[in-house]
Amino acid sequence: SSVLQACVRACVRACVRACVRACVRACVRACVRACVRACVRACVRACVRACVRACVRACVRA
């Protein structure tokens, strides 16, 4: 399980990085400046959850 834990940690790190970048880009386009921070926060939360779930599934399969 320590291998799985390491994989999950790597997933979280990679997902956060990818999601922040994607969400900032999407939110800046969709939002007035005032709304961007809230948009990014909500977007990253949903994005990371989905990303980590998919990534961990790949870990388990590996």
PDB file of N, CA, C and O in Angstrom, chain B, residues numbered from 101:
ATOM      1  N   SER B 101       0.831  -1.218   0.000  1.00  0.00           N
ATOM      2  CA  SER B 101       0.000   0.000   0.000  1.00  0.00           C
ATOM      3  C   SER B 101       0.856   1.254   0.000  1.00  0.00           C
ATOM      4  O   SER B 101       0.383   2.326  -0.378  1.00  0.00           O
ATOM      5  N   SER B 102       2.121   1.136   0.422  1.00  0.00           N
ATOM      6  CA  SER B 102       2.986   2.326   0.416  1.00  0.00           C
ATOM      7  C   SER B 102       3.240   2.794  -1.016  1.00  0.00           C
ATOM      8  O   SER B 102       3.393   3.989  -1.271  1.00  0.00           O
ATOM      9  N   VAL B 103       3.284   1.835  -1.952  1.00  0.00           N
ATOM     10  CA  VAL B 103       3.430   2.202  -3.370  1.00  0.00           C
ATOM     11  C   VAL B 103       2.200   2.978  -3.827  1.00  0.00           C
ATOM     12  O   VAL B 103       2.308   3.994  -4.512  1.00  0.00           O
ATOM     13  N   LEU B 104       1.027   2.479  -3.435  1.00  0.00           N
ATOM     14  CA  LEU B 104      -0.217   3.153  -3.785  1.00  0.00           C
ATOM     15  C   LEU B 104      -0.264   4.553  -3.172  1.00  0.00           C
ATOM     16  O   LEU B 104      -0.683   5.515  -3.815  1.00  0.00           O
ATOM     17  N   GLN B 105       0.180   4.644  -1.905  1.00  0.00           N
ATOM     18  CA  GLN B 105       0.181   5.954  -1.236  1.00  0.00           C
ATOM     19  C   GLN B 105       1.076   6.948  -1.968  1.00  0.00           C
ATOM     20  O   GLN B 105       0.709   8.108  -2.155  1.00  0.00           O
ATOM     21  N   ALA B 106       2.254   6.483  -2.379  1.00  0.00           N
ATOM     22  CA  ALA B 106       3.169   7.352  -3.118  1.00  0.00           C
ATOM     23  C   ALA B 106       2.536   7.785  -4.431  1.00  0.00           C
ATOM     24  O   ALA B 106       2.664   8.936  -4.849  1.00  0.00           O
ATOM     25  N   CYS B 107       1.850   6.840  -5.076  1.00  0.00           N
ATOM     26  CA  CYS B 107       1.188   7.140  -6.335  1.00  0.00           C
ATOM     27  C   CYS B 107       0.086   8.178  -6.135  1.00  0.00           C
ATOM     28  O   CYS B 107      -0.049   9.119  -6.917  1.00  0.00           O
ATOM     29  N   VAL B 108      -0.698   7.992  -5.075  1.00  0.00           N
ATOM     30  CA  VAL B 108      -1.772   8.936  -4.775  1.00  0.00           C
ATOM     31  C   VAL B 108      -1.191  10.330  -4.525  1.00  0.00           C
ATOM     32  O   VAL B 108      -1.718  11.327  -5.020  1.00  0.00           O
ATOM     33  N   ARG B 109      -0.109  10.393  -3.757  1.00  0.00           N
ATOM     34  CA  ARG B 109       0.531  11.688  -3.490  1.00  0.00           C
ATOM     35  C   ARG B 109       0.999  12.340  -4.780  1.00  0.00           C
ATOM     36  O   ARG B 109       0.812  13.540  -4.981  1.00  0.00           O
ATOM     37  N   ALA B 110       1.608  11.546  -5.654  1.00  0.00           N
ATOM     38  CA  ALA B 110       2.055  12.072  -6.945  1.00  0.00           C
ATOM     39  C   ALA B 110       0.864  12.552  -7.766  1.00  0.00           C
ATOM     40  O   ALA B 110       0.934  13.585  -8.431  1.00  0.00           O
ATOM     41  N   CYS B 111      -0.229  11.794  -7.715  1.00  0.00           N
ATOM     42  CA  CYS B 111      -1.458  12.185  -8.420  1.00  0.00           C
ATOM     43  C   CYS B 111      -1.941  13.546  -7.935  1.00  0.00           C
ATOM     44  O   CYS B 111      -2.244  14.432  -8.734  1.00  0.00           O
ATOM     45  N   VAL B 112      -2.008  13.699  -6.616  1.00  0.00           N
ATOM     46  CA  VAL B 112      -2.527  14.940  -6.050  1.00  0.00           C
ATOM     47  C   VAL B 112      -1.666  16.115  -6.500  1.00  0.00           C
ATOM     48  O   VAL B 112      -2.181  17.151  -6.920  1.00  0.00           O
ATOM     49  N   ARG B 113      -0.361  15.943  -6.410  1.00  0.00           N
ATOM     50  CA  ARG B 113       0.549  17.013  -6.821  1.00  0.00           C
ATOM     51  C   ARG B 113       0.359  17.376  -8.286  1.00  0.00           C
ATOM     52  O   ARG B 113       0.219  18.551  -8.625  1.00  0.00           O
ATOM     53  N   ALA B 114       0.354  16.370  -9.154  1.00  0.00           N
ATOM     54  CA  ALA B 114       0.213  16.617 -10.587  1.00  0.00           C
ATOM     55  C   ALA B 114      -1.146  17.226 -10.909  1.00  0.00           C
ATOM     56  O   ALA B 114      -1.252  18.136 -11.730  1.00  0.00           O
ATOM     57  N   CYS B 115      -2.185  16.712 -10.251  1.00  0.00           N
ATOM     58  CA  CYS B 115      -3.536  17.197 -10.518  1.00  0.00           C
ATOM     59  C   CYS B 115      -3.702  18.642 -10.074  1.00  0.00           C
ATOM     60  O   CYS B 115      -4.291  19.448 -10.793  1.00  0.00           O
ATOM     61  N   VAL B 116      -3.190  18.972  -8.900  1.00  0.00           N
ATOM     62  CA  VAL B 116      -3.312  20.348  -8.420  1.00  0.00           C
ATOM     63  C   VAL B 116      -2.639  21.293  -9.405  1.00  0.00           C
ATOM     64  O   VAL B 116      -3.193  22.333  -9.761  1.00  0.00           O
ATOM     65  N   ARG B 117      -1.444  20.924  -9.838  1.00  0.00           N
ATOM     66  CA  ARG B 117      -0.719  21.799 -10.756  1.00  0.00           C
ATOM     67  C   ARG B 117      -1.500  21.979 -12.056  1.00  0.00           C
ATOM     68  O   ARG B 117      -1.683  23.102 -12.525  1.00  0.00           O
ATOM     69  N   ALA B 118      -1.957  20.872 -12.632  1.00  0.00           N
ATOM     70  CA  ALA B 118      -2.680  20.937 -13.907  1.00  0.00           C
ATOM     71  C   ALA B 118      -4.002  21.684 -13.754  1.00  0.00           C
ATOM     72  O   ALA B 118      -4.366  22.495 -14.606  1.00  0.00           O
ATOM     73  N   CYS B 119      -4.714  21.408 -12.668  1.00  0.00           N
ATOM     74  CA  CYS B 119      -6.024  22.016 -12.468  1.00  0.00           C
ATOM     75  C   CYS B 119      -5.924  23.512 -12.222  1.00  0.00           C
ATOM     76  O   CYS B 119      -6.721  24.285 -12.753  1.00  0.00           O
ATOM     77  N   VAL B 120      -4.958  23.921 -11.429  1.00  0.00           N
ATOM     78  CA  VAL B 120      -4.804  25.354 -11.175  1.00  0.00           C
ATOM     79  C   VAL B 120      -4.572  26.081 -12.492  1.00  0.00           C
ATOM     80  O   VAL B 120      -5.183  27.117 -12.756  1.00  0.00           O
ATOM     81  N   ARG B 121      -3.687  25.534 -13.315  1.00  0.00           N
ATOM     82  CA  ARG B 121      -3.385  26.186 -14.591  1.00  0.00           C
ATOM     83  C   ARG B 121      -4.629  26.255 -15.473  1.00  0.00           C
ATOM     84  O   ARG B 121      -4.949  27.307 -16.026  1.00  0.00           O
ATOM     85  N   ALA B 122      -5.325  25.132 -15.601  1.00  0.00           N
ATOM     86  CA  ALA B 122      -6.514  25.080 -16.462  1.00  0.00           C
ATOM     87  C   ALA B 122      -7.617  25.985 -15.929  1.00  0.00           C
ATOM     88  O   ALA B 122      -8.271  26.697 -16.690  1.00  0.00           O
ATOM     89  N   CYS B 123      -7.819  25.950 -14.612  1.00  0.00           N
ATOM     90  CA  CYS B 123      -8.899  26.721 -14.010  1.00  0.00           C
ATOM     91  C   CYS B 123      -8.648  28.220 -14.092  1.00  0.00           C
ATOM     92  O   CYS B 123      -9.564  28.993 -14.369  1.00  0.00           O
ATOM     93  N   VAL B 124      -7.426  28.624 -13.855  1.00  0.00           N
ATOM     94  CA  VAL B 124      -7.113  30.051 -13.957  1.00  0.00           C
ATOM     95  C   VAL B 124      -7.419  30.540 -15.363  1.00  0.00           C
ATOM     96  O   VAL B 124      -8.029  31.593 -15.545  1.00  0.00           O
ATOM     97  N   ARG B 125      -6.992  29.768 -16.354  1.00  0.00           N
ATOM     98  CA  ARG B 125      -7.225  30.172 -17.741  1.00  0.00           C
ATOM     99  C   ARG B 125      -8.721  30.258 -18.024  1.00  0.00           C
ATOM    100  O   ARG B 125      -9.190  31.234 -18.609  1.00  0.00           O
ATOM    101  N   ALA B 126      -9.471  29.235 -17.610  1.00  0.00           N
ATOM    102  CA  ALA B 126     -10.911  29.205 -17.874  1.00  0.00           C
ATOM    103  C   ALA B 126     -11.626  30.328 -17.140  1.00  0.00           C
ATOM    104  O   ALA B 126     -12.502  30.989 -17.699  1.00  0.00           O
ATOM    105  N   CYS B 127     -11.246  30.541 -15.880  1.00  0.00           N
ATOM    106  CA  CYS B 127     -11.949  31.528 -15.067  1.00  0.00           C
ATOM    107  C   CYS B 127     -11.647  32.951 -15.504  1.00  0.00           C
ATOM    108  O   CYS B 127     -12.529  33.810 -15.480  1.00  0.00           O
ATOM    109  N   VAL B 128     -10.415  33.205 -15.901  1.00  0.00           N
ATOM    110  CA  VAL B 128     -10.080  34.551 -16.366  1.00  0.00           C
ATOM    111  C   VAL B 128     -10.904  34.880 -17.608  1.00  0.00           C
ATOM    112  O   VAL B 128     -11.365  36.008 -17.781  1.00  0.00           O
ATOM    113  N   ARG B 129     -11.082  33.879 -18.470  1.00  0.00           N
ATOM    114  CA  ARG B 129     -11.887  34.086 -19.670  1.00  0.00           C
ATOM    115  C   ARG B 129     -13.349  34.317 -19.314  1.00  0.00           C
ATOM    116  O   ARG B 129     -14.003  35.183 -19.895  1.00  0.00           O
ATOM    117  N   ALA B 130     -13.861  33.547 -18.366  1.00  0.00           N
ATOM    118  CA  ALA B 130     -15.301  33.555 -18.082  1.00  0.00           C
ATOM    119  C   ALA B 130     -15.721  34.674 -17.134  1.00  0.00           C
ATOM    120  O   ALA B 130     -16.902  35.014 -17.062  1.00  0.00           O
ATOM    121  N   CYS B 131     -14.773  35.243 -16.413  1.00  0.00           N
ATOM    122  CA  CYS B 131     -15.109  36.064 -15.254  1.00  0.00           C
ATOM    123  C   CYS B 131     -14.558  37.470 -15.312  1.00  0.00           C
ATOM    124  O   CYS B 131     -13.515  37.736 -15.910  1.00  0.00           O
ATOM    125  N   VAL B 132     -15.292  38.361 -14.672  1.00  0.00           N
ATOM    126  CA  VAL B 132     -14.750  39.665 -14.345  1.00  0.00           C
ATOM    127  C   VAL B 132     -13.703  39.444 -13.251  1.00  0.00           C
ATOM    128  O   VAL B 132     -13.776  38.464 -12.509  1.00  0.00           O
ATOM    129  N   ARG B 133     -12.760  40.327 -13.155  1.00  0.00           N
ATOM    130  CA  ARG B 133     -11.638  40.153 -12.234  1.00  0.00           C
ATOM    131  C   ARG B 133     -12.096  39.766 -10.822  1.00  0.00           C
ATOM    132  O   ARG B 133     -11.484  38.899 -10.199  1.00  0.00           O
ATOM    133  N   ALA B 134     -13.147  40.386 -10.315  1.00  0.00           N
ATOM    134  CA  ALA B 134     -13.602  40.159  -8.939  1.00  0.00           C
ATOM    135  C   ALA B 134     -14.028  38.712  -8.706  1.00  0.00           C
ATOM    136  O   ALA B 134     -13.949  38.194  -7.591  1.00  0.00           O
ATOM    137  N   CYS B 135     -14.476  38.080  -9.771  1.00  0.00           N
ATOM    138  CA  CYS B 135     -15.075  36.749  -9.653  1.00  0.00           C
ATOM    139  C   CYS B 135     -14.051  35.641  -9.831  1.00  0.00           C
ATOM    140  O   CYS B 135     -14.328  34.485  -9.514  1.00  0.00           O
ATOM    141  N   VAL B 136     -12.878  35.981 -10.330  1.00  0.00           N
ATOM    142  CA  VAL B 136     -11.886  34.960 -10.689  1.00  0.00           C
ATOM    143  C   VAL B 136     -11.477  34.109  -9.496  1.00  0.00           C
ATOM    144  O   VAL B 136     -11.393  32.887  -9.610  1.00  0.00           O
ATOM    145  N   ARG B 137     -11.223  34.734  -8.358  1.00  0.00           N
ATOM    146  CA  ARG B 137     -10.707  33.967  -7.217  1.00  0.00           C
ATOM    147  C   ARG B 137     -11.701  32.890  -6.780  1.00  0.00           C
ATOM    148  O   ARG B 137     -11.320  31.739  -6.564  1.00  0.00           O
ATOM    149  N   ALA B 138     -12.978  33.267  -6.652  1.00  0.00           N
ATOM    150  CA  ALA B 138     -14.002  32.297  -6.253  1.00  0.00           C
ATOM    151  C   ALA B 138     -14.156  31.212  -7.314  1.00  0.00           C
ATOM    152  O   ALA B 138     -14.314  30.035  -6.988  1.00  0.00           O
ATOM    153  N   CYS B 139     -14.111  31.604  -8.556  1.00  0.00           N
ATOM    154  CA  CYS B 139     -14.220  30.668  -9.671  1.00  0.00           C
ATOM    155  C   CYS B 139     -13.099  29.648  -9.625  1.00  0.00           C
ATOM    156  O   CYS B 139     -13.336  28.445  -9.734  1.00  0.00           O
ATOM    157  N   VAL B 140     -11.878  30.132  -9.465  1.00  0.00           N
ATOM    158  CA  VAL B 140     -10.720  29.241  -9.445  1.00  0.00           C
ATOM    159  C   VAL B 140     -10.819  28.282  -8.267  1.00  0.00           C
ATOM    160  O   VAL B 140     -10.524  27.095  -8.406  1.00  0.00           O
ATOM    161  N   ARG B 141     -11.229  28.782  -7.120  1.00  0.00           N
ATOM    162  CA  ARG B 141     -11.305  27.927  -5.934  1.00  0.00           C
ATOM    163  C   ARG B 141     -12.286  26.779  -6.180  1.00  0.00           C
ATOM    164  O   ARG B 141     -11.964  25.618  -5.930  1.00  0.00           O
ATOM    165  N   ALA B 142     -13.476  27.107  -6.670  1.00  0.00           N
ATOM    166  CA  ALA B 142     -14.490  26.078  -6.919  1.00  0.00           C
ATOM    167  C   ALA B 142     -14.040  25.129  -8.033  1.00  0.00           C
ATOM    168  O   ALA B 142     -14.211  23.914  -7.936  1.00  0.00           O
ATOM    169  N   CYS B 143     -13.471  25.694  -9.074  1.00  0.00           N
ATOM    170  CA  CYS B 143     -13.022  24.919 -10.227  1.00  0.00           C
ATOM    171  C   CYS B 143     -11.932  23.940  -9.827  1.00  0.00           C
ATOM    172  O   CYS B 143     -11.983  22.765 -10.191  1.00  0.00           O
ATOM    173  N   VAL B 144     -10.949  24.418  -9.081  1.00  0.00           N
ATOM    174  CA  VAL B 144      -9.833  23.557  -8.674  1.00  0.00           C
ATOM    175  C   VAL B 144     -10.336  22.424  -7.792  1.00  0.00           C
ATOM    176  O   VAL B 144      -9.894  21.284  -7.932  1.00  0.00           O
ATOM    177  N   ARG B 145     -11.249  22.727  -6.895  1.00  0.00           N
ATOM    178  CA  ARG B 145     -11.752  21.683  -5.996  1.00  0.00           C
ATOM    179  C   ARG B 145     -12.395  20.553  -6.813  1.00  0.00           C
ATOM    180  O   ARG B 145     -12.098  19.379  -6.595  1.00  0.00           O
ATOM    181  N   ALA B 146     -13.273  20.916  -7.752  1.00  0.00           N
ATOM    182  CA  ALA B 146     -13.956  19.902  -8.563  1.00  0.00           C
ATOM    183  C   ALA B 146     -12.970  19.183  -9.481  1.00  0.00           C
ATOM    184  O   ALA B 146     -13.026  17.963  -9.635  1.00  0.00           O
ATOM    185  N   CYS B 147     -12.074  19.947 -10.081  1.00  0.00           N
ATOM    186  CA  CYS B 147     -11.103  19.404 -11.024  1.00  0.00           C
ATOM    187  C   CYS B 147     -10.174  18.416 -10.347  1.00  0.00           C
ATOM    188  O   CYS B 147      -9.940  17.323 -10.863  1.00  0.00           O
ATOM    189  N   VAL B 148      -9.643  18.795  -9.194  1.00  0.00           N
ATOM    190  CA  VAL B 148      -8.702  17.930  -8.486  1.00  0.00           C
ATOM    191  C   VAL B 148      -9.402  16.639  -8.061  1.00  0.00           C
ATOM    192  O   VAL B 148      -8.822  15.558  -8.158  1.00  0.00           O
ATOM    193  N   ARG B 149     -10.632  16.748  -7.596  1.00  0.00           N
ATOM    194  CA  ARG B 149     -11.336  15.552  -7.161  1.00  0.00           C
ATOM    195  C   ARG B 149     -11.463  14.562  -8.321  1.00  0.00           C
ATOM    196  O   ARG B 149     -11.168  13.377  -8.165  1.00  0.00           O
ATOM    197  N   ALA B 150     -11.899  15.048  -9.474  1.00  0.00           N
ATOM    198  CA  ALA B 150     -12.077  14.172 -10.637  1.00  0.00           C
ATOM    199  C   ALA B 150     -10.733  13.641 -11.134  1.00  0.00           C
ATOM    200  O   ALA B 150     -10.608  12.465 -11.475  1.00  0.00           O
ATOM    201  N   CYS B 151      -9.750  14.503 -11.170  1.00  0.00           N
ATOM    202  CA  CYS B 151      -8.418  14.150 -11.665  1.00  0.00           C
ATOM    203  C   CYS B 151      -7.784  13.088 -10.782  1.00  0.00           C
ATOM    204  O   CYS B 151      -7.253  12.095 -11.279  1.00  0.00           O
ATOM    205  N   VAL B 152      -7.839  13.297  -9.482  1.00  0.00           N
ATOM    206  CA  VAL B 152      -7.219  12.340  -8.550  1.00  0.00           C
ATOM    207  C   VAL B 152      -7.943  11.000  -8.634  1.00  0.00           C
ATOM    208  O   VAL B 152      -7.307   9.947  -8.580  1.00  0.00           O
ATOM    209  N   ARG B 153      -9.253  11.031  -8.764  1.00  0.00           N
ATOM    210  CA  ARG B 153      -9.995   9.774  -8.844  1.00  0.00           C
ATOM    211  C   ARG B 153      -9.526   8.965 -10.058  1.00  0.00           C
ATOM    212  O   ARG B 153      -9.264   7.767  -9.950  1.00  0.00           O
ATOM    213  N   ALA B 154      -9.423   9.627 -11.205  1.00  0.00           N
ATOM    214  CA  ALA B 154      -8.978   8.936 -12.421  1.00  0.00           C
ATOM    215  C   ALA B 154      -7.529   8.461 -12.288  1.00  0.00           C
ATOM    216  O   ALA B 154      -7.187   7.348 -12.689  1.00  0.00           O
ATOM    217  N   CYS B 155      -6.701   9.311 -11.727  1.00  0.00           N
ATOM    218  CA  CYS B 155      -5.278   9.008 -11.565  1.00  0.00           C
ATOM    219  C   CYS B 155      -5.077   7.819 -10.622  1.00  0.00           C
ATOM    220  O   CYS B 155      -4.267   6.933 -10.894  1.00  0.00           O
ATOM    221  N   VAL B 156      -5.810   7.809  -9.527  1.00  0.00           N
ATOM    222  CA  VAL B 156      -5.691   6.719  -8.558  1.00  0.00           C
ATOM    223  C   VAL B 156      -6.189   5.405  -9.172  1.00  0.00           C
ATOM    224  O   VAL B 156      -5.629   4.341  -8.909  1.00  0.00           O
ATOM    225  N   ARG B 157      -7.228   5.485  -9.980  1.00  0.00           N
ATOM    226  CA  ARG B 157      -7.704   4.282 -10.666  1.00  0.00           C
ATOM    227  C   ARG B 157      -6.582   3.691 -11.516  1.00  0.00           C
ATOM    228  O   ARG B 157      -6.395   2.475 -11.556  1.00  0.00           O
ATOM    229  N   ALA B 158      -5.836   4.567 -12.197  1.00  0.00           N
ATOM    230  CA  ALA B 158      -4.691   4.107 -12.984  1.00  0.00           C
ATOM    231  C   ALA B 158      -3.617   3.488 -12.081  1.00  0.00           C
ATOM    232  O   ALA B 158      -3.001   2.485 -12.442  1.00  0.00           O
ATOM    233  N   CYS B 159      -3.399   4.086 -10.918  1.00  0.00           N
ATOM    234  CA  CYS B 159      -2.440   3.529  -9.944  1.00  0.00           C
ATOM    235  C   CYS B 159      -2.825   2.116  -9.556  1.00  0.00           C
ATOM    236  O   CYS B 159      -1.990   1.212  -9.535  1.00  0.00           O
ATOM    237  N   VAL B 160      -4.102   1.935  -9.248  1.00  0.00           N
ATOM    238  CA  VAL B 160      -4.576   0.641  -8.775  1.00  0.00           C
ATOM    239  C   VAL B 160      -4.409  -0.399  -9.874  1.00  0.00           C
ATOM    240  O   VAL B 160      -4.049  -1.547  -9.611  1.00  0.00           O
ATOM    241  N   ARG B 161      -4.673   0.015 -11.097  1.00  0.00           N
ATOM    242  CA  ARG B 161      -4.574  -0.901 -12.224  1.00  0.00           C
ATOM    243  C   ARG B 161      -3.113  -1.284 -12.487  1.00  0.00           C
ATOM    244  O   ARG B 161      -2.814  -2.413 -12.877  1.00  0.00           O
ATOM    245  N   ALA B 162      -2.217  -0.324 -12.267  1.00  0.00           N
ATOM    246  CA  ALA B 162      -0.794  -0.541 -12.604  1.00  0.00           C
ATOM    247  C   ALA B 162      -0.172  -1.693 -11.801  1.00  0.00           C
ATOM    248  O   ALA B 162       1.009  -1.996 -11.970  1.00  0.00           O
TER     249      ALA B 162
END
